[in-house]
């Protein structure tokens, strides 16, 4: 009982540390957001056969179970993979990128170190610039990997105004300070919408076009559904034949951790 109390106390202290440092976290998000590039014209557009990675996470206490689904753009599915690593940052609302980003980066690094894949595009279950400080987890991961990234979320962090048509492909802009930062988007007719925004090196228009071009007839595109299913199964230790277990993921470090002075930190 004493050991349990000590562990719980350490967790509370760790959470308090982050809750008491929201100003620091806000400043870091705002600073890093200056390096996010949302171009007006496409820098990269997926070509037929390019490898696309969709990512999702489930948590069990402080253990992050990360899954990624890989498919060739406008072609076949390559495979689904899952692994785990300790989440070293507690959950703090609207600062989710600091908790979720490092495990996602570790998954990305593991794919490369095991020579599994070198994806050219990333889609994250989360937000891009449609975020109160224009720096969601898709921005964090895009900066860390310098890869075009999109956020595709089930809920919004930024209010929007307008009525969304029930038709497939309908959209309403999400605006922050009178600037469009993403879209409420209905992928299929008469189903609940999703919230799409670019994370890095992707235009606003591309974010919708790419999500619309992903396979699947449900609210959530199939690659994200596959990643979600694998992450949940891995978290529950359910053996599956539909995904491959990567085991423990590699430790990772962001560019701004390696050279903080280059990032104004």
Residue pairs with C-beta under 8 A, 6 or more apart in sequence:
11 90
14 90
15 90
15 92
18 25
18 89
18 90
18 92
18 95
18 98
19 92
22 92
22 95
25 92
25 95
25 98
26 95
26 133
28 98
28 265
29 95
29 97
29 133
29 135
30 133
30 135
31 263
31 264
31 265
32 135
32 139
32 140
32 143
32 256
32 263
33 129
33 133
33 134
33 135
33 139
34 264
35 143
35 263
36 129
36 134
36 135
36 139
36 142
36 143
36 199
36 200
37 43
37 200
37 201
38 129
38 198
38 200
38 202
38 203
38 204
39 201
39 202
39 203
40 203
41 203
42 202
42 203
42 206
43 148
43 201
43 202
44 120
44 121
44 148
44 201
44 202
45 206
46 52
46 73
46 74
46 120
46 121
46 210
46 213
47 73
48 72
48 73
48 74
48 75
49 72
49 73
49 74
49 75
50 72
50 73
50 120
50 121
51 70
51 71
51 72
51 73
51 78
51 117
51 118
51 119
51 120
51 121
52 70
52 71
52 72
52 73
52 119
52 120
52 121
52 122
52 123
52 214
52 223
53 68
53 69
53 70
53 108
53 111
53 117
53 119
53 121
53 122
53 123
54 68
54 69
54 70
54 71
54 122
54 123
54 124
54 125
54 214
54 221
54 223
54 224
54 226
54 227
55 66
55 67
55 68
55 104
55 107
55 122
55 123
55 124
55 125
55 141
55 227
56 66
56 67
56 125
56 224
56 227
56 228
56 230
56 231
57 64
57 65
57 66
57 67
57 100
57 103
57 104
57 125
57 231
58 64
58 65
58 67
58 228
58 231
58 232
58 234
58 235
59 65
59 87
59 235
60 235
62 86
62 87
62 88
63 84
63 85
63 86
63 87
63 235
64 84
64 85
64 86
64 87
64 100
64 103
65 82
65 83
65 84
65 231
65 232
65 234
65 235
66 82
66 83
66 84
66 85
66 103
66 104
66 106
66 107
66 231
66 249
67 80
67 81
67 82
67 107
67 226
67 227
67 228
67 229
67 230
67 231
67 234
67 243
68 80
68 81
68 82
68 107
68 111
68 227
69 77
69 79
69 80
69 222
69 223
69 224
69 226
69 227
69 230
70 77
70 78
70 79
70 80
70 81
70 117
70 119
71 77
71 78
71 215
71 223
72 78
73 121
73 213
74 213
77 226
78 117
79 243
79 244
80 226
80 227
80 230
80 242
80 243
80 244
81 107
81 111
81 116
81 230
81 243
81 244
81 245
81 246
82 230
82 231
82 233
82 234
82 243
82 244
82 245
82 246
83 106
83 107
83 110
83 234
83 245
83 246
83 247
83 248
83 249
84 234
84 247
84 248
84 249
85 102
85 103
85 106
85 248
85 249
85 251
87 99
87 100
87 102
87 103
88 102
89 98
89 99
89 102
90 99
91 99
92 98
92 99
94 131
94 132
94 133
94 157
96 126
96 136
96 137
97 126
97 135
97 136
97 137
97 139
97 140
98 140
100 126
100 137
101 137
101 140
101 141
101 144
101 254
102 252
102 254
103 249
104 124
104 137
104 141
105 141
105 144
105 145
105 252
105 254
106 249
106 250
106 251
106 252
107 246
107 249
108 119
108 122
108 141
108 145
108 252
109 249
109 250
109 252
110 116
110 246
110 249
110 250
111 117
111 118
111 119
112 118
113 250
114 246
119 147
120 147
120 148
121 147
121 148
121 149
121 150
121 210
122 138
122 141
122 142
122 145
122 147
122 148
122 149
122 150
122 199
123 149
123 150
123 151
123 152
123 210
123 211
123 214
123 221
123 223
123 224
124 137
124 138
124 141
124 149
124 150
124 151
124 152
124 199
125 152
125 153
125 154
125 224
125 227
125 228
126 136
126 137
126 138
126 151
126 152
126 153
127 136
127 137
127 138
127 151
127 153
127 157
127 182
127 195
127 197
128 136
128 138
128 139
128 142
128 149
128 150
128 151
128 181
128 182
128 197
128 198
128 199
128 200
128 202
128 207
129 135
129 136
129 139
129 181
129 182
129 197
129 198
129 199
130 136
130 151
130 153
130 156
130 157
130 158
130 174
130 176
130 181
130 182
130 195
130 196
130 197
131 139
131 157
131 158
131 181
131 197
132 157
132 158
132 176
134 176
134 181
136 151
136 157
136 197
136 199
137 151
137 199
138 149
138 150
138 151
138 197
138 198
138 199
138 200
139 149
139 151
139 199
139 200
140 199
141 147
141 149
141 199
141 200
142 148
142 149
142 199
142 200
142 201
142 202
143 200
143 254
143 255
143 256
144 252
144 254
144 255
146 200
146 201
146 255
147 200
147 201
148 200
148 201
148 202
149 198
149 199
149 200
149 201
149 202
150 196
150 197
150 198
150 199
150 202
150 206
150 207
150 210
150 211
151 182
151 195
151 196
151 197
151 198
151 199
152 194
152 195
152 196
152 211
152 220
152 221
152 224
153 194
153 195
153 196
154 194
154 195
154 220
155 195
156 174
156 184
156 195
158 174
158 175
158 176
158 181
158 182
160 172
160 173
160 174
160 175
160 184
161 172
161 175
162 172
162 173
162 184
163 172
164 170
164 171
164 172
164 184
164 186
164 193
165 186
166 186
166 189
166 190
167 186
167 189
168 186
168 187
168 188
168 189
169 185
169 186
169 187
169 212
170 185
170 186
171 183
171 184
171 185
171 186
171 208
172 183
172 184
173 180
173 182
173 183
173 184
174 180
174 181
174 182
174 183
174 184
174 195
174 197
175 181
180 204
181 197
182 195
182 196
182 197
182 198
182 204
182 207
183 195
183 196
183 197
183 204
183 207
183 208
184 193
184 194
184 195
185 193
185 194
185 195
185 196
185 208
185 211
185 212
186 192
186 193
186 194
187 193
187 194
187 211
187 212
187 216
187 218
187 219
187 220
187 221
188 217
188 218
188 219
191 218
191 219
192 219
193 219
194 211
194 219
194 220
196 207
196 208
196 211
197 204
197 207
198 204
198 206
198 207
202 210
211 221
214 221
214 222
214 223
214 224
215 221
215 222
215 223
216 222
216 223
216 225
218 225
220 228
226 242
226 243
229 242
229 243
230 240
230 242
230 243
233 240
233 243
234 243
234 245
255 262
255 263
256 262
256 263
256 265
